[in-house]
Amino acid sequence: MIKKISIKNIQSHKNSVLEFDEGINAIVGSSNNGKSAILRALYWVVYNRPLGIDNLLSFWATDKKGNQIEPMSVLVENDRGIITRFRSKDKNQYIINDEELNVVKTDVPEQVENLLSLSDTNIQKQQDAPFLLSLSSGQIAQYFNKIVRLDIIDRVLSNAENQRRKTNQEIKTNLELKSEFESKCEKYFWLDSVEKFILKYEKISKKYDDLKEQVDLLDEQIELYQKYSDIQKKYGFISDANKKALEIKKLNEKTEYMVYKINSISSDLDRYENCKRKGYDFSQPKKIIDEIKKLNNQKVSDEINFIQEKINLFEYAKGFIKSQNEYIVGLKKQLPEICPICGSKMRDGKCVKE
């Protein structure tokens, strides 16, 4: 039940308040005194109509150019609460029990409908035909259905029928899709077996990649081994240098001994000359001294230098051979125990077939 309506700046109402009693309330007055404006104000709250405000806005709320300068509002209070329809230059909203709801186009907030519970059955305009009297039996039945809420049952049944038809159509479509899918599945029955082959192929492919990587590494090692094997063959003569080095060493020792003897003899010769000057006679050792003097000291020195060069070359060759042998031993250690090509055991870098 509506208890109060407060109208501000709506047509002829600058600020009007109507309070209603229980039962039937009547609003009476002469023409053009604002009776219909009350109904239009209530209609504006219930249906958010009209959208424009030109036909509703009071002249008190406009300037000389017709622009709005003050807000317009309608307050409706009933047993459930208070609703205010408010509009100014900046705001267009409903206020429901102090909660503000902005108006979006022609929509009426659901909270408004629930609080007022009014429809076209409850509101009749001045120019409308007499209520029910001018309607057909079917239209009258529709009104009574709305009153006792039978229209909800009709809508529910109608919606249920629409949903049933929609569901049946979806079932039919899904059955057709299912049949089509099953037909396609029969054509691709072999995919399960192919999947097994694919998995097997992936394992073999991975194993092949691993073996190929090992073979590539082995090829690099074999290439290095061959390279240094060729170097060893190229400088194989160095292996014979050990014997020659021993001979050179012995010759060097012999030469050093000869030098020592020459120095000793020279020293003796000097002493002999001193003794000769003092009058001593050395007729017998003189022959030995003459033989010594015949020796070519330059030739001995050249021989010593030649022997020393041979010794230096030997020491260099000996160190080079040692480093190469160590590198070859390191390469052999990197070789796998099983040959990845023939599967035989490997020993010292060579395949050994048992």
HELIX and SHEET records of a PDB file:
HELIX    1   1 LYS A   35  TYR A   47  1                                  13    
HELIX    2   2 PHE A   59  ALA A   61  5                                   3    
HELIX    3   3 GLU A  110  LEU A  116  1                                   7    
HELIX    4   4 SER A  137  ILE A  147  1                                  11    
HELIX    5   5 LEU A  150  LYS A  187  1                                  38    
HELIX    6   6 LEU A  191  LYS A  234  1                                  44    
HELIX    7   7 GLY A  236  ASP A  240  5                                   5    
HELIX    8   8 ALA A  241  ARG A  277  1                                  37    
HELIX    9   9 PRO A  285  LYS A  294  1                                  10    
HELIX   10  10 ASN A  297  GLN A  334  1                                  38    
SHEET    1   A 6 HIS A  13  GLU A  19  0                                        
SHEET    2   A 6 ILE A   2  ILE A  10 -1                                        
SHEET    3   A 6 MET A  72  ASN A  78 -1                                        
SHEET    4   A 6 GLY A  81  ARG A  87 -1                                        
SHEET    5   A 6 ASN A  92  ILE A  96 -1                                        
SHEET    6   A 6 GLU A  99  ASN A 102 -1                                        
SHEET    1   B 2 LYS A 345  ARG A 347  0                                        
SHEET    2   B 2 LYS A 350  VAL A 352 -1                                        
END                                                                             
